[in-house]
Amino acid sequence: MTLLGLVWRNLQLRALSSTLTALVVALGTMLVTAILILQAALAQHYEAPGRGYGIVVGAPGSALQLVLSAIYHVDDAPGLMPMRVWWELEADDSVALAVPYAVGDAFRGYRVVATTDAFFDRRSPQPAGEGAAKLAEGRPFHFDRARLDATLAALGAELGEDPGHVGEDHEDGEDHRDGEEHQGDDDRFEAVVGAEVARALGVRVGDRIEPTHGVEGGRVHDEEHLWEVVGILKPTDTAVDRLVLIPLDSFFAIEDHRGGALLPGTREPGLSAVLVFPRPGVHKVMLLSRLNRRPEIQVADVHEEVRNLFAIVGSVDVLFLLVAILVVVVGVLSVLVALYNSMNERRREVAILRAIGAPRRWVLGSVVTEAMAITALGALAGVALGHLLVAVSASRVEATAGFRPAALTFVPAELAVIALVVVGGALAGLGPAWKAYRTDVAENLRPT
């Protein structure tokens, strides 16, 4: 009988014990695998999409909340910041691009973000490209600066500068104050939707949509307002895929928004956030230094806040990973206990093998191989169960954390987990194997 044949026979003879022991190993490996997949998904969702962004300016509050709401769209904005800060940033020599955001509506569960044509600038990282190159279909919406200024003036806002002056300087050379391309009527509002919105809801270019009031989706507006979809963004695998973008001028033209668009206790218009892209060099440091001295706003360095987020989440991940590893260790120790206890029943079998010529190292190798086989089966089953666990819980994770882990994603560290578990099994098998190695042949062959 070969070594592997003997191991297989022993596994069959003790099928229940071997299965239960492998199951304990599988449970620990399952947890480790699931945590590794979630860690990879978390990094992909938060780290990669944050690249390319510089500074976020918003209302006073938590810098992390500001980044989560403006970049990842998984939290409410801290409040409203003065709109004049956006105008000042546009005119700042240290700023290459300033993209304003105003939120407050949703369309069938997807967040509506009001912004300007600056979103389609090449320096805005998601999606890559400039203008129509950012879209899979259609064209960018038309932003009417003159209508925005007129709407704000009608609200009695003190703009602090000539409304026609704001936004004159655009790289594309177009006069964005001219509204001839786009009628001023509310029924001609335009929208651009993210790739996931288009796919999930079946939205196509030319469709008309009616957002509801409230970020999570609430009541319809008091008056009917429809936005015509003129473009669909390219997929980015970021939160941008789940956005509905509308021109900022159309947002402030809605009666329901006018009261909530003013800073509390003032007649000054407000925004949810401004994405600021500093010019190269020391301009980012200069901007952060100047803006941080202003009490009416909160300034967040996107890179720094993402790093802080991973520091917070990473400590929790380590705790869960340690618990999972502990379960794996318990499983490996159970292999040791099961095999060690079985050696008392197998002493006569080992003595017979020795009597017919099997060398001691062959007996030792058979026990170690059996331990490795049990842990290998448990590790492989655990990896499969880990992916299954992620698949079952993906919807819940998406609803809770804002990202959906891919169950079929293979993390390279899984191979290391399998290898370490099998090595642990081999080490656990050394104790029972040594006991078999020292079995006295003559004593165990005596008639009982």
N, C-alpha and C positions, 0 to 999 in steps of 0.2 A: 504494500500500500504506500502511495506517495504521501509526502507531507501535506499537500493541499487536500488530498483525499481524506486523510485522517482528520484534518480540521473540519472539513465539510460534514463528516460523519458525527463528530462531537457536537457540532451546531445543530444537527438534526435530532440527536438524542436529547438535547437540552433546548429544544426549540422555544418553549415558553419562557424559560429563564433568559435565554439569549435575546429573544424579542423584547422582553420588558426592559432589559438592560440597555439595548440599543435605542429603545424609545426614550429613555431618560436622556441619553446623549443627543437624540434628535431634537428634543424640546429645547435644550440649551442652544444647540446650533441654529435652530429655527429663530430664536430670539436674536442671536448675534447677527444672522443674515438679514433679518428684517430691519434691524437698527442700522446696519451698513448701507442698505438700500435707501433708507430714509435720509441718512446723512448725505449720501450722494445727491439725492433729489433736492434736499434742502440747499446744498451748495450750488447746484445748477439753477435753482429758482431765485436765490437771493444774491449770490456772488456774481455770476455772469451778467445778469441784467443790470446790475449796478455799475458796470464798467462803462466808461464814456461820459458819465454824469459828473458834474462838478460840485455845485452848491445848490441847496434848496433854501429859499427864503419863505417864511410863513408867519403865522400868528404866534405870539409868545406861548410857550408851553414846552412840550417834550421834543427834543431834536430827533429822537428815534421815531416817535409817532409821526413827525413831519415827513421823514424819509419814507416810512411805510405807507403813508397815505399818498404821497406825490409820485413816488417811483414804483412802488409795488401795488398800490391801490388795494390794500388789505385792511385799512383802518380809516376812521374818519379824520378829516383835517382838524387840527387843534382849534381852529376858528378862522376869523377873517383878518387879513393884513391890509393896510392902506394901499389903495391902487396907485397912489402917487409914487410909492416905492418902485413899482414896475417902471413907470415913466423915467424915474431917476436912473434906474439900472440900464435902461435902453440908451440913455445919453452918457453913461459912464465910460470913460476911455479904457477901463480895465475889463470891460464886458464885451465879449464877442457876440453873444446871443442871450436874450432873455425871453423865456417862454412862459406866459402866464397861464394859470389853471384856475378855473372856477367849477366847483362841483356842487351838486344838490339834487340831481335828477338821476333816474335809472330807466333803462328800457328792458323790460322782461328779465330782470335780475342782473343786468349788466350795467356797469357804471357809465354815466354820461359825463364827459369832461368837456367844458367849454374852453377854447384856446384860440390862438391866432394862426396865421399862416407861417409863423416862426416854427411851428411844430414840424413843418415839412422842409426846414433848412437842413443842409447836409451835416451840420454840426450836432443836430439832434440825433442820438445814436440808434434809436429804435423806431421804425426799421431803418436799415442803412440806405444811403442814397439821398437824393435831393428832389423835391417836387414830386412829379409823377413817378419817378423811379422808386419811391417808397411804396407804391401801390401795385397790387396784383391786377386790379381792374379799375377803370374809371380815371378820375382826376381828383386833385385836392379840392376841398371846399373853398369858396370865395369869402374872404374876410373883409368886411366893409368898415374901415376905420372911421369914416365920416358918420356912419349911422351909429357907431358906438359912442362917439363924442356927442352927437345930437341927443341920444338917449340919456346919457349921463347929465347933459345940460338940462334936459327936461326934468330930471329928478331933483334939480337944484343943487347938483354937486359943484363944489369949488375945485376945479381941476388944477389950479395953480400955474397953468400955462395955457397958451393958445391951443385949443383942441386940434386945430389943423396942423400944428407944428409936430405933434406927437406922431412918430412913425414915418416921417418923410424919407428917411435914409434906409433904403432896402437894396440889397446887393443885386437883385434881379432887375432893378431899374424901373419897375412898374409903379404906377401911382395907385397905391392901395386905397386912397381916399375916394377914388372914382367908383361909384356904384353902378355904372351903366351895365356892366356884365351881369349884374345881379339885382333884381328888382327888390325894392324895399318892403314888399308885402310879406307878412308873416308866413303866408302859405308857400313862399319861395325859399324858406330856410333850407340850408344844405347840411348834410352830415356825411362823415366818413366812418366806416365801421371796421373793427379789428377782424382778423382772420377767423378767430373762434366764434365771434358773434355771427358772422356770415354763415359759417358752417353749421353751427348748432341751431340757429333760428331760421335758416334758409333765406336769409336776406340777400337781395341782389341789387345791383345798380339800377336805379329807377324806382325802387320801392319807396313808399312813404311810411315813416315811423312816427309814433307819438309817445315820447317819454313820459314817465309819471314823476310826480314831485316826491323827492326823498331819495337818498343814495341807495337804500335797499329796495326801493320801489314802493310807492305808496299810492296816494290818490292822484287822479288825473288833474291836470290844470283846469282852473275855472273856465278858461276859454280854450277851444280846440286849437292846437298848434301842431302842425305836421312838418317834419323835416324830410326832404328828399335825399335819398342815399345817392351820392355822386361818385363814391369810390370805396374800394375795399383794400385795406392795407395788406402788405405781404406778411406771411406768418413769421413770427420772431421767437416763439417759445418763451415769451415773457408776458407780463401783465398787460402790455399794449394790445395783445391779441383779444383781450376781453373788454376793450373800451369802445364806446361810441363817442366820436369826436364831433363837436358842433362849433361853429364860429362864436367867438365871445360876444359879438354884437347881437346875435340872435338870443343868447342867454339873457342879456340884460333887457331885451325888448319884451320879455314875458312879464306880464303884470304880477304873477305870483312871486317872481324873483326880486322885485324892486325893493320891497321892504326888507327882505333878508339879505340883500346885497349891500346894505349900508352898515357901516361900523356902528356898534351899539352906542346910543346916546349922541350920535353925530349925523350929519348929512353927507358924510364922506363915503364914496364907494369903496368896496373891499374886494379882495381876491382870496382864494384858498391858498395859493402858493405861486411862486415863480421859480422856474428852473433856470439857473444861471450858469452859463458856460464862459468861464474867464478866458482871457487871452493867454497865450503861452508865457512862460517865465514866472516872474514873481507876482503877477497880477492876482493870482488866487489868494496868496498870503495877504496881500494888501487889501483885497476885498473883505476877507474874513475879519481882518483887524478893524476895518472901518465899520462894517455892518454889525459886528458884535457889540459895538458901543451904543447901538440904537435900541432903546427900551421898547419901542412899539412893534418890534419884529423879533422872530427867532431865526437864527441862521444855523444850517446844518451842513457839515462836510459829509457828502454821501459816502466816500471811501471810509472815513473814520467811523461813521454810524453803522455801516455794514460790518466793520470789524468788531464793534461793540456788540452788535447783535449776535455774531458768531461766538463771542466770548460768553455771552449769557446762555445761548442755546447749547454751546459746546460743553459747558459744565453739566448740564442736564443729560446730554448724550453720554458723557463719560459715566455718570451714575447708572444709567440704564444698561450700558455696555458692561459695566462691572457686575451687575446683577446677572446678566445673561451669561457672562463668563463663569460666574460662580455655579450656575446651573450646569454648565458643561463640565466643570471640575467634579461636581457631585456625580454626574453621569459616568465620568471616567473612573472615579473611585468605586462606583458600584460595579464596574467591570472587574476591578481588583478583588472586591469582596466576593462576588459571585464565583469567579474562577478559583479563588483561594479556598472557599468553602467546598467547592466541587472536587478539590484535590483529595480530600479524605475518601470520597466515593471512587476515585479513579486510581488509587494507589495500586490495586491489583492489576488494573489494565496497564499501567505504566510498567509494573514489574514484568508482565508478560512480554511487552514490547522490548524491554531490555534483555529478557532471557532469550528472545529469538534473534538478537543481534543488533537491535537499534542502539546507536551510540547515545550517550547522555546529551550531547549537544543537539541531537535530532529531537529528543523529547523536549528539551528546553525550547527549541525553535518552534515546535508545534503549539505549545501553550502561548508563546508570545504572538505567533501568527493568528491564533484564535482570538486573542484580545484585540489585535489590530483589525481583524475582520469584523468583529462586533462594533467597534468604534467607527470603522469606515462606513458600514451600513447605516449606522446612526447619523453620521455626519452628512452623507449623501441625502438621506431622507430628510434631515433637518434643513438642508439648503433648499430642497424642493418645497418643504412646508413653509419656509420663510418667504419664498416668492408667492406662494398661495396666500399666506397671511397678508402680504402687501396688497395683493389683488383684491381680497375681500374687504380690506379696510381703506382702499384708495379713496372712495367717495367720502368716507368720514373724515379722512385726513384733509381732503380738499376743502370740505365745508368748514373745518376747524382752523387749519393753518394756511389756507389759500393756495396750496400747490398740490398737484396730483402726482404721486410717485408712480413710476412705470414698473409694473410687476415683472416684465420681461427683461428689465435692465440687469445686466450681469456686472457686478462689481469685482474687479481683480482680486480684492482682498478675500473674497470667498474661497479662492484656491488656497490661500494661506490658512484660512480657518480650517478647511478640510485636512490639510497637511498637519497642522498643529494638533488637531483632535486625534488623528491616527498616531502621531508620535506619542501623544499622551497615553493612548491605549497601549502602545508598545511598552512604555515605561511602567504602566500599571500591571502589565502582564509579567513583568520580571519577577515580582514576588511569588506568585503561584508557580511560575516556571522554575524558580530556584528550589521551591519545595518539591516539585516533580523531579528535578535534577538530582536531589539528594535521597530519593526513594530507595530504601533497602530492598533489593530484589529477593534475597533469600527469605527475609522475614515476611514479606507480603505474598509469597507463593506457598506458604505453609497452609495445610488444610485447616479450616476453621471448625 
